[in-house]
């Protein structure tokens, strides 16, 4: 195992506070990427100025019942079912801003997935945040990115930073080949198929198979996110076997089996 304290530092993780804003938007487009994964676009004048200069941040989306009258005040919107998500892409078209979000869909489970899969175009949605962002300042010597479907938007954002030829491992757990989501990156992507096994179990086994000798040389950044149970396997690899500092990696449970209201901690760390 490499001693992280003796490795020259090539990057830092920096936090950027942002002004918390609440925005009213409208669902304008839907694209099915796999049978269980969908991208939607929401638009609105409120989205002009949305975004950050960081690489890891979260928003809270508020999802009114499309069959009911749309909320007209912040208080009414904040009373709607809500979930935390990673903003993927955003921009401005004239006087209107747009934001792309991606969702893992599991039939009629989960308020967000059901809304993303079935809400009629034109449905109202609220967006709160982000209230802060994390930036990778500098360039890691090596990368490990691993997650299930819920982590794909964040993996996309990190993968876009990987220079051509840099040592990198990207692992994505999905049900099977029909559910593989392509990632735009020069780095190789390995899909880990779980079949009928519990979510996160196949990814955990794959992480456990990575040894200390597999560690890239130099200053390495690691990101691992899936069901809460992945934290043990992610920390064991990055912190214990690879000797990385816990405050210079991101290891977290994005969701917790049986708890629809679970919220992952923000920022770096292995928790």
C-alpha positions as CSV (number, residue, x, y, z in Angstrom):
1,X,0.0,0.0,0.0
2,X,1.3,3.5,-0.9
3,X,1.6,5.9,2.0
4,X,-0.6,8.8,1.0
5,X,1.4,11.2,3.3
6,X,4.5,10.7,1.1
7,X,2.7,11.3,-2.3
8,X,3.0,14.8,-3.8
9,X,-0.3,16.5,-3.9
10,X,-1.7,17.3,-7.4
11,X,-5.2,18.3,-6.5
12,X,-7.4,19.6,-3.7
13,X,-11.1,19.3,-3.0
14,X,-12.5,22.8,-2.4
15,X,-16.0,23.8,-1.2
16,X,-17.8,26.7,-2.7
17,X,-20.9,28.2,-0.9
18,X,-23.7,29.3,-3.2
19,X,-26.7,31.6,-2.7
20,X,-29.7,29.3,-2.1
21,X,-32.4,30.0,-4.7
22,X,-35.8,28.5,-5.4
23,X,-36.9,28.1,-9.0
24,X,-40.1,27.3,-10.8
25,X,-39.7,25.2,-14.0
26,X,-41.6,23.2,-16.5
27,X,-41.0,19.7,-17.9
28,X,-40.3,20.1,-21.6
29,X,-38.6,16.9,-22.9
30,X,-38.1,13.2,-22.0
31,X,-35.5,10.8,-23.5
32,X,-35.4,7.1,-22.5
33,X,-31.7,6.0,-22.5
34,X,-32.5,2.4,-21.3
35,X,-35.7,0.7,-20.3
36,X,-35.0,1.8,-16.7
37,X,-33.2,5.1,-17.1
38,X,-34.6,8.3,-18.4
39,X,-33.3,11.9,-19.0
40,X,-35.6,14.8,-18.7
41,X,-35.2,18.5,-19.5
42,X,-36.9,21.2,-17.5
43,X,-37.0,24.9,-18.5
44,X,-38.0,28.2,-17.2
45,X,-36.9,31.8,-16.9
46,X,-36.0,31.1,-13.2
47,X,-33.2,28.8,-14.5
48,X,-31.2,31.7,-16.0
49,X,-28.1,32.0,-13.8
50,X,-28.5,28.4,-12.5
51,X,-25.3,26.4,-11.9
52,X,-21.9,26.5,-10.3
53,X,-18.2,26.3,-11.2
54,X,-17.8,23.1,-9.1
55,X,-17.9,19.4,-10.1
56,X,-20.1,17.9,-7.3
57,X,-23.3,19.5,-6.1
58,X,-26.9,18.6,-5.3
59,X,-30.3,20.2,-5.8
60,X,-33.7,19.4,-4.3
61,X,-36.5,18.9,-6.8
62,X,-40.1,19.3,-5.8
63,X,-42.7,17.3,-7.7
64,X,-46.3,18.4,-7.7
65,X,-49.1,16.0,-8.7
66,X,-49.5,16.7,-12.5
67,X,-53.2,16.1,-12.1
68,X,-53.6,18.9,-9.5
69,X,-53.4,22.6,-10.0
70,X,-49.7,23.7,-10.1
71,X,-48.4,25.5,-7.0
72,X,-48.1,29.2,-7.4
73,X,-46.0,30.1,-4.3
74,X,-42.7,28.9,-2.9
75,X,-44.5,27.7,0.2
76,X,-47.0,25.6,-1.9
77,X,-44.1,24.1,-3.9
78,X,-42.0,23.3,-0.9
79,X,-44.9,21.2,0.5
80,X,-44.7,18.8,-2.5
81,X,-42.9,15.5,-2.5
82,X,-39.2,16.1,-2.9
83,X,-35.9,14.4,-3.5
84,X,-32.2,15.3,-3.8
85,X,-30.5,14.9,-7.2
86,X,-27.3,15.8,-9.0
87,X,-27.8,18.4,-11.8
88,X,-26.3,17.0,-15.0
89,X,-26.2,19.7,-17.7
90,X,-27.6,23.2,-17.8
91,X,-27.5,26.3,-20.0
92,X,-29.5,29.2,-21.4
93,X,-31.5,29.6,-24.6
94,X,-32.5,33.2,-25.0
95,X,-34.5,34.3,-22.0
96,X,-35.0,30.8,-20.8
97,X,-32.7,28.5,-18.8
98,X,-32.7,24.7,-19.1
99,X,-31.6,21.9,-16.9
100,X,-31.1,18.2,-17.7
101,X,-31.7,15.5,-15.0
102,X,-31.4,11.7,-15.1
103,X,-33.4,9.2,-13.2
104,X,-33.3,5.5,-12.5
105,X,-36.8,4.2,-12.9
106,X,-38.1,1.1,-11.0
107,X,-41.7,0.7,-12.1
108,X,-44.1,2.5,-9.7
109,X,-41.5,2.8,-6.9
110,X,-40.2,6.1,-5.9
111,X,-41.9,9.5,-6.3
112,X,-39.1,10.9,-8.5
113,X,-38.8,8.0,-10.9
114,X,-42.5,7.8,-11.4
115,X,-42.7,11.5,-12.1
116,X,-39.8,11.4,-14.5
117,X,-41.3,8.4,-16.4
118,X,-44.9,9.5,-16.6
119,X,-45.5,13.2,-15.9
120,X,-47.0,14.9,-19.0
121,X,-44.8,17.5,-20.7
122,X,-45.7,20.9,-19.3
123,X,-45.9,19.6,-15.7
124,X,-44.6,21.9,-13.0
125,X,-41.4,21.2,-11.0
126,X,-39.6,23.2,-8.4
127,X,-35.8,23.3,-8.1
128,X,-34.1,24.4,-4.9
129,X,-30.3,25.0,-4.7
130,X,-27.6,24.1,-5.0
131,X,-26.5,25.7,-1.8
132,X,-22.9,24.7,-2.3
133,X,-20.5,22.9,-4.6
134,X,-17.3,20.9,-4.4
135,X,-14.5,21.5,-6.9
136,X,-11.5,19.4,-7.8
137,X,-8.8,22.0,-8.1
138,X,-5.8,20.6,-10.0
139,X,-5.6,17.2,-11.7
140,X,-5.5,13.8,-9.9
141,X,-2.8,11.4,-11.1
142,X,-5.3,8.6,-11.1
143,X,-9.1,8.0,-10.8
144,X,-11.6,5.5,-9.4
145,X,-15.3,6.2,-10.0
146,X,-17.8,3.6,-9.0
147,X,-21.6,3.6,-8.5
148,X,-25.0,2.2,-9.3
149,X,-27.6,3.9,-11.6
150,X,-28.3,6.7,-9.1
151,X,-24.6,7.8,-9.2
152,X,-24.4,8.0,-13.1
153,X,-25.0,11.7,-13.3
154,X,-22.2,12.4,-10.9
155,X,-19.9,9.9,-12.5
156,X,-20.6,11.7,-15.9
157,X,-19.5,15.0,-14.4
158,X,-16.3,13.5,-12.9
159,X,-15.5,11.4,-15.9
160,X,-15.5,14.5,-18.1
161,X,-12.5,15.7,-16.1
162,X,-10.3,12.7,-16.8
163,X,-7.5,13.5,-19.2
164,X,-6.8,11.2,-22.1
165,X,-4.5,8.4,-21.1
166,X,-4.8,9.0,-17.3
167,X,-5.0,5.8,-15.2
168,X,-8.7,5.4,-14.4
169,X,-11.2,2.8,-13.4
170,X,-14.9,3.4,-13.9
171,X,-17.3,0.8,-12.5
172,X,-21.1,1.1,-13.0
173,X,-23.5,-1.5,-11.5
174,X,-26.7,-2.1,-13.5
175,X,-29.1,-5.0,-13.8
176,X,-27.9,-6.4,-17.1
177,X,-26.6,-5.5,-20.6
178,X,-29.9,-3.9,-21.6
179,X,-29.5,-1.4,-18.8
180,X,-26.0,-0.2,-19.5
181,X,-25.8,3.6,-19.8
182,X,-23.0,4.8,-22.0
183,X,-20.6,7.4,-20.4
184,X,-18.9,10.0,-22.6
185,X,-15.3,9.6,-21.5
186,X,-11.9,8.5,-22.9
187,X,-11.5,6.2,-19.9
188,X,-12.6,2.6,-20.0
189,X,-16.0,1.8,-18.4
190,X,-16.8,-1.6,-16.9
191,X,-20.4,-2.5,-16.3
192,X,-21.1,-4.8,-13.3
193,X,-24.2,-6.8,-13.8
194,X,-26.1,-7.7,-10.6
195,X,-29.0,-9.7,-12.2
196,X,-31.5,-10.4,-9.5
197,X,-29.1,-9.8,-6.6
198,X,-29.7,-6.8,-4.2
199,X,-28.7,-3.5,-5.5
200,X,-25.1,-2.6,-4.6
201,X,-24.0,-6.2,-3.8
202,X,-22.3,-6.9,-7.2
203,X,-20.5,-3.5,-7.0
204,X,-19.3,-4.2,-3.5
205,X,-18.0,-7.6,-4.6
206,X,-16.1,-6.0,-7.5
207,X,-14.6,-3.4,-5.2
208,X,-13.5,-6.1,-2.8
209,X,-11.6,-7.8,-5.6
210,X,-9.4,-4.7,-6.2
211,X,-6.2,-5.1,-4.4
212,X,-3.6,-2.7,-3.0
213,X,-1.4,-3.5,-6.0
214,X,-4.1,-2.2,-8.3
215,X,-3.7,1.4,-6.9
216,X,-2.5,3.9,-9.6
217,X,0.7,5.7,-8.7
218,X,0.6,9.3,-7.4
219,X,-2.3,11.3,-6.0
220,X,-5.5,9.5,-6.6
221,X,-9.1,10.7,-6.4
222,X,-11.9,8.2,-5.6
223,X,-15.6,8.4,-5.8
224,X,-18.0,5.6,-4.7
225,X,-21.7,5.9,-4.3
226,X,-24.7,3.5,-4.4
227,X,-27.0,2.0,-1.8
228,X,-25.8,2.8,1.8
229,X,-24.2,-0.6,2.2
230,X,-21.5,0.3,-0.4
231,X,-19.8,2.6,2.1
232,X,-17.9,-0.2,3.8
233,X,-16.5,-1.7,0.6
234,X,-15.6,1.8,-0.8
235,X,-13.8,2.8,2.4
236,X,-12.0,-0.5,2.7
237,X,-10.6,-0.1,-0.8
238,X,-9.8,3.6,-1.0
239,X,-8.8,4.3,2.6
240,X,-7.6,1.0,4.0
241,X,-6.0,-0.8,1.0
242,X,-5.1,2.2,-1.1
243,X,-4.1,4.5,1.8
244,X,-6.0,7.5,0.5
245,X,-7.0,10.2,3.0
246,X,-10.7,10.0,3.9
247,X,-11.2,13.7,3.4
248,X,-9.8,13.6,-0.2
249,X,-12.3,11.0,-1.5
250,X,-16.1,10.8,-1.7
251,X,-17.7,7.6,-0.5
252,X,-21.4,7.7,0.4
253,X,-24.7,6.0,0.3
254,X,-26.9,7.9,-2.2
255,X,-30.0,6.0,-1.0
256,X,-30.9,3.5,1.7
257,X,-32.9,0.4,1.2
258,X,-36.3,0.8,2.8
259,X,-36.0,4.5,3.6
260,X,-37.4,6.7,0.8
261,X,-36.5,9.9,2.8
262,X,-32.8,9.1,3.3
263,X,-30.5,12.0,2.4
264,X,-26.8,11.4,1.7
265,X,-24.2,13.6,3.5
266,X,-22.7,16.2,1.3
267,X,-19.0,16.9,0.7
268,X,-15.9,14.7,0.7
269,X,-15.4,11.8,3.2
270,X,-16.1,8.1,3.6
271,X,-19.4,7.9,5.4
